[in-house]
Amino acid sequence: MTEGLPAKKPRIFTLTPPQVLVLGFALAILAGTLLLSLPLAVRDGKPDLLTAAFTATSAVCVTGLVVVDTADHWTLFGQLVILLLIHTGGLGLMTMGTLFALLLGRRIGLRRRQQIKESVNQNELTGIIWLVQRILLFTATAEAIGAAILTLHLAPEYGWTQGLWLGVFHSVSAFNNAGFDLFGGFRSLTGFGNDPVVSLTVAGLLILGGIGFSVAVDVYRKRSFRKLSLHSKIVIAVTILLLTLATVAVLLLEHDHALRDLTPRHKLLAAFFQASTPRTAGFNTVPLDDFFVPTQFLMMILMFIGASPGSTGGGIKTTTFITVGLALLSLARGREDAEVFGRRIPRSQVYKALAILVLGLTVVLATTLFLTITENGKDFFTIFFETVSAFGTVGLSLGLTPDLSPAGRLAVMFTMFIGRVGPLTLAFSLAQREHKAKIRLPEQKILIG
């Protein structure tokens, strides 16, 4: 039957979509490290490999934690490399690859579509290329509008050339929730605490980038909250809830402390910005050291929750947070299912949310323990804050990162990497291929609690 037919070559090594995603981010970090290790990337012409690797990891993982100030240490070439790495990490390797494939007119096969589906965190293959096209259009539009507003606002002070570069860099950094800035001295946006144009533009960009591309497309297509998918409804509702509660909390805690020198209008502006930025953005308009410990702890909670699935942000994600909360609520009510907006969330997704939560806590606690050993003598709360910031790919810092030991830098780099690709994705990439058990063992209850 098969005589005369050429034998098929067996595939010796085939990567799963999660493995492709993890390997892609790793290769992007490696490429960025090599470029930032060139003498022309550093102002003094003396590159440091570990500093380059840390910065490349932070940029690809759109975190914003830095051991050297971006404006003071890197040349224009180095800043361009960082900007490219931010874009690559924010949109994802598969999305960027799809862009080039579309530009070159190449056909995108089934396997590539599966990898894209994993990259943009979708459940279905149907319409995946159409979604990527809309993602690219949405990104380009948001970044262009943000860059135009910032450029027009900053140009009178910095000149048109520098103003344009500042506008483009900070628009891309904000939309991709990266938190890198070019104002020098590790100041972030503290010079613009009373500036509504910069504060609201940056906050708007980071919220748009963190809400999730599929949600943005869903809103554009349906333009009615009632018609939106359950996922979009949950993301929008949780985002508004967290922003509102966090803004009120910052106002109540800091109105006579960190915000005491501001007018009522500027207090509200600063509180809203500080409620927005822990959602994995990493900018700040008020020095973090000025806040009370309870406010800093609130920021840690927001950083751990992070942005939404399929976005440029990190953390365990808003849907994970609310799914676990709904499961606990249903348990308290004596119900079996987690329900919201008249729909039931599948138990498999509840288990997945619990797994992500537990894995996330495990990574944070393990890294914190490791840093208490390597950074002996450093304040525990500062270490804990920095670790959560790294895992949430936020970039907010209490000043520990520049003083980290080499071992501490490597630990934070690994934590940023896990936070960006996702702990569950990393676990799947290391595991064998998923398969369903042919035999189910007998069930027997154990004592819980």
ABEGO torsion letter per residue (X at the ends): XABGBBBBBBBABBBBAAAAAAAAAAAAAAAAAAAAABAAABAAGBBBAAAAAAAAAAAAAGAGBBABBAAAABBAAAAAAAAAAAAAAAAEAAAAAAAAAAAAGBBBBAAAAAAAAAAAGBABABGAAAAAAAAAAAAAAAAAAAAAAAAAAAAAAAEAAAAAAAAAAAAAAAAAGAGBBAAEGGAEAAAAAABAAAAAAAAAAAAAAAAEAAAAAAAAAAGBAAABBAAAAAAAAAAAAAAAAAAAAAAAAAAABAAAABBAAAAAAAAAAAAAAAAGAGBBABBAAABBAAAAAAAAAAAAAEBBBGBABBEAEAAAAAAAAAAAAAAAAGBABBBBGGBBBBAAAAAAAAAAAAAAAAAAAAAAAAAAAAABGBBAAAAAAAAAAAAAGAGBBAGAAAABBAAAAAAAAAAAAAAAAEAAAAAAAABBBBBBBABBBBBBBBBBX
